[in-house]
Structure formats: C-alpha cells, structure tokens
Amino acid sequence: MLLEYLGLLKAIILAPERFEIREDIYKKRHITIDIPSMYGSYHELKFDALGLTYRIESLVNVLFEELIDGIDLSLITKATFYQIYARIRLFDKALRLDGISSAEIERQLDLLAHSLEVKGFTFTQYLDIFKGFAAAVKNIINDYFQNVHEENLNQVIDRLPGDQILRKYLLKETHAGLDREKNKHRISEIFFRDRIALSLGLQQLDRFLGRILNILFQQADKLNKDKLYQLLLYDPDNAMTSICEPDNRVNGLIYLGNKGFNLVVLQGLGLPVPPGFIITTEVFRCRTVIASYGPAEQNFKDQLPVTSSNWKK
C-alpha cells in the first residue's frame, strides 16, 4: 500500500501543472546580537509531496528489513519460493519507483514465476535464477551509482584539502588526512555505501538474495542430487491438516488417503469423529529427505500439534 501511495506522490511531483503556493514566512533579527532569522511555514503541493515521499521511503526500507527477516530461510522448499517471489516483486516495484529499471530482474522474475507453475525444476536451474538476480543487483549498483558518481568523486577527492575530509571517511591511523591514496578507496566505499543505503529497497534486496544463495548452497552441500530435487518439490504447508477443520488445499483423496478422507467425510456428515489431524501424502512422498535432513525434520516437527516428547514416543 505504501508503494502504491509513493507512486501517487511521484505522479504529483512530476506533473506539469503548477500548484498554488501558501507562504507564511516571517523574518526577524535577534534583539541583543542582531542575527537575522526566519520562521513560519511554506506549502506547495509538489513540495509537500516530496517531503512526504522522503519520510515514507524511510519507513518502507524499515518494513523491507522486517519483510526479509520475517521469512524462514532455514529451509528452502517449493513453498518458500512462492514467498520469495512475492517479496522480490515488491522490491522490483520499489526500485522502479526510485527510477531504477532492470530488464535483468524482470527476466529472472519471469523465470521464477515459470518455475512455480511447472514440476521438475532442478536445483541448478533455481541456482541460476538467483545468481541472475544477484548479478542484476550488481549491475544496478554499477549503472546507477558507480558509473554516475565515480569520475566526479575522484576529482573531488583529488582537489579536496586533507583537513577538510570528514573523520568518518578517514582511516584511524590517518586522521590528519596525510595518506590520501590509502584513504581514497575508503572514501569511495563509504560514499557509495551511504548512497545505496538511501535508495529504496536496494540494500535490503541485496542482503535477501545473499541469504537465499547461502542456504541453497548449504542444502546442496548436505544432500545428494535425488534428495535435493525432492526437497525443492516439497511443500511443508501441505504436510498436515485437521480432521475437524480440513485445509481446502489438501482436502481430497490424493492428499488424505482412503482412511483420512473417510474420516473427514464422516465428520462433515455430523458423525462423532474424535478430533485429530492427518499427515498427508506430501510427507510420505518426501519422507526420505524429511528423515535425513535436520532442518526439514525440525520444520515438520514444529507443525505437529503434539509435544516433542510425544513425537519421540
């Protein structure tokens, strides 16, 4: 919703129309030391829209941090890719609002959407998609930040007296700014890092993709090819369902089996069926990887409506 509203504000800011200005500015001079000062308010629709844009962008970046921290990436399965896809779509929208357009990100999003519609997508194919996302972010940083500012920044650094360089840009042992060559790279690094941090969602997207690639590599390192393929087809959200309130996604004979399906039918007819839950055929199909891969087993246990001691029994 905030991204939609930012789009409306951007349309106002870039609109060719001129809007009424309301200016209530008062000038005064300090009585004792005769220093001039101003106070009051200034309002104009584009001006106000720009100020509100800056505040909303700061809030959106905080929410992006919460968004990527809120997704469980300890285990990446088929269900996880749906969540990842929805989040990257938001990041893409934010970047376009910030004036950053990437055909590479659009292409990788199309590939990821295609992977969600078909079966048989391999680990290597998923890995290529997310490597493509990471490469797209790297190219965005080059095209919209480094290539734009690097030449001018180098000229500024060369002409700037050492004693006028802010302390945060200097190495601890060169606070006097004497070792310019040693500090030049540090100044550029901090400058670009600050610029990227102020962009809409770019830093958060880069961190998000790094976490995804790290987990994918961990899973590939611990599982053989067959189990890795099985894990990427596994959907933990379909692992179990309540008998009394069955999940519509898995409320059928294929997922529930004959006994489970008949229990749900009897309960639906109003017959006295004891409350309980059904572990679906999704778990049976992927039982080898769930039993042999710690994060998958823990994910399954966390969904069970029983204690760990009962699970062991």
Secondary structure, DSSP 8 states (H G I E B T S, - for coil): -HHHHHHHHHHHHT-S----EEEEEEEEE-TTT--EEEEEEEEEHHHHHHHHHHHHHHHHHHHHHHHHHSS--SS--HHHHHHHHHHHHHHHHHHHHTT---HHHHHHHHHHHHHHHSS---HHHHHHHHHHHHHHHHHHHIIIIIHHHHHHHHHHHHHS-GGGS-GGGS-GGGTT---HHHHHHHHHHHHHHHHHHHSSSHHHHHHHHHHHHHHHHHHHHHS-HHHHHHHHH--GGGSEEESSS--GGG-SHHHHHHHHHHHHHHHHTT------EEE-HHHHHTHHHHHH-HHHHHHHHHHSSS-HHHHH-
